[in-house]
Amino acid sequence: MSTNPAAGLSPATVVVSAGRPERTQGGHINPSLPLNSTYVSRGVITSGELSYARGDNDAWHPFERALVALECGSGADGDAGAGEGIVFGSGMAAIAAVFSLVPDGGTMVLPRHAYQAGMVLADQIRDRHGVTLRHVDIADTDAVVAALDGADLLLVESPTNPMLEVADLPAVLGAARARGMRSVVDNTFATPLGQRPLEHGADVVLHSVTKYLAGHSDVVLGALVTRDAELAATLREHRTLHGAIAGPFEVWLALRGLRTLALRFERAQANAAELARRLADHPEVAEVRHPSLPGDPGHGRAKAQMNGFGAIIGVRPVGRAGLDPVERADAVVDAVRLWLPATSLGGVESMLERRRRWGTEAVTVPEDLLRLSVGIEDVEDLWLDLDQALRA
Ligand SMILES: Cc1ncc(COP(=O)(O)O)c(C=O)c1O
C-alpha cells in the first residue's frame, strides 16, 4: 500500500501526486512497470491477493488509485475505501461492462447523441438480449426523467459526443437515484477536472482514458470509477471473464500522461474558448457549438456545473456554390496543414474530422458537422491554419 498524499489537495496537485509509491529512503518516486502474467500463489485464493494477471494486476493499481482520488474528490484518499477504480483495455470495454449490468429484457436510457460505437453496441444488445432502448435528448431534463420509469440503467454523456449537449447532471442523476436505478456518466469530454459526476449522484463514472487522461494519442485504454463496492466487484468480474484487460505499459503511460492533465486541459480549454469566439464571427462558418459561447444552448448549465467548458468544438462551414455540404466540409479537412485530419480527441495535438464520415454516427448529427479537438499548440497558429482552411 502506498501513502496517498492526495487528501485535501487541489485536483491540479492530485494529478501530479496521486498513485506514487510509498516514500522510502532510496525508493522510486514513480511506480515501476511490473511485467507479470502470474504471481507466486499457492493454496486457496483469497480476495485481494494477486494470483493471475487477468484477474488483478499490480501494474494497474497506481493509475486506478489516482483516478479514485480525482473522481471521488480531492479530499478523498484514493487508497482507503473512497471508491474503486477499474482500468479496462479500452473505453469500449468499459462501456460493454456497464451495459452488462442490464438484464436480458431490461431497459436502458441513452443519449440520442453519444459516442457512436457505444450506440452500435447498445443496438446489438437490444437485438440479441431483448433490451429496450430509450434514446433521449440528454439536455431535455423532462424527457430524460420521463424515460426513466421502469428502466434499469441511465447512460449520460455530458457534453455529448459530438453535439456538445449539456445534461442537468444533478437533476437527471437525482431522478435515476430516486427510482433505484443505476446511472453511469461518460466523463471523457469533461475529465474529472471539469466535473465529478459521482458528487451529483452517479453510480459509475466512465472514461475513454485514450483521450484527455492519457493525453498523447499513444494508448487505447478505458476506466470506471464507483463508490459502490458490490458494483465494483461485478464490473471487475466482467473484466476478468471477458478478458477486457489493459496492458501494463499502456497503464504506465496513462499515469505518466495524467501528471500533466491539469496544464494540458487548462491550455486546451483556453484555446478552444478563444477559437470558438473567433469562429462565431468567421464569414465562412454557418454554425459553431462550444459551451463557452454565451449563445450556446449548453452555456448556462455548463457554467453552473462545470469547471471550464471543455476543448471540443463543433463547426459547420458556410456552403459553397457547386459543392454539397459534405464536400464542402471534407474540403476544409483536406485543407488544414497544422491540424491533423484524424478521429479521436483529447491529445496534445489538435485534430478534426467530419463525424458523419462514420456510417454509424447518428443521422440527426448534421452531415457537414466538423468535430474539432483543440490541443495545446499556440492558439494563433491554430487560428491561422483553420482560417486558411475555411477560406481555401
Ligand atoms: C465519449 C467517448 N466515450 C467512449 C469512447 C470509447 O473509448 P475507446 O476508443 O477508448 O474505446 C470514446 C471514443 O472515442 C468517446 O469519445
The ligand as a Tripos MOL2 file, in Angstrom:
@<TRIPOS>MOLECULE
LIG
   16    16     1     0     0
SMALL
NO_CHARGES

@<TRIPOS>ATOM
      1 C1        -17.0870    9.9060  -25.2440 C.3       1 LIG1
      2 C2        -16.4160    8.6130  -25.5760 C.ar      1 LIG1
      3 N1        -16.6320    7.5390  -24.8050 N.ar      1 LIG1
      4 C3        -16.0630    6.3440  -25.0720 C.ar      1 LIG1
      5 C4        -15.2300    6.1770  -26.1590 C.ar      1 LIG1
      6 C5        -14.6260    4.8240  -26.4430 C.3       1 LIG1
      7 O1        -13.3170    4.8050  -25.9950 O.3       1 LIG1
      8 P1        -12.1220    3.9440  -26.6730 P.3       1 LIG1
      9 O2        -11.9350    4.4750  -28.0410 O.co2     1 LIG1
     10 O3        -11.0050    4.1740  -25.7240 O.co2     1 LIG1
     11 O4        -12.5740    2.5260  -26.7020 O.co2     1 LIG1
     12 C6        -14.9510    7.2710  -26.9650 C.ar      1 LIG1
     13 C7        -14.0440    7.1260  -28.1420 C.2       1 LIG1
     14 O5        -13.9500    7.9840  -28.9670 O.2       1 LIG1
     15 C8        -15.5620    8.5160  -26.6710 C.ar      1 LIG1
     16 O6        -15.3570    9.6100  -27.4380 O.3       1 LIG1
@<TRIPOS>BOND
     1     1     2 1
     2     2     3 ar
     3     2    15 ar
     4     3     4 ar
     5     4     5 ar
     6     5     6 1
     7     5    12 ar
     8     6     7 1
     9     7     8 1
    10     8     9 2
    11     8    10 1
    12     8    11 1
    13    12    13 1
    14    12    15 ar
    15    13    14 2
    16    15    16 1
@<TRIPOS>SUBSTRUCTURE
     1 LIG1         1 GROUP 0 **** ****
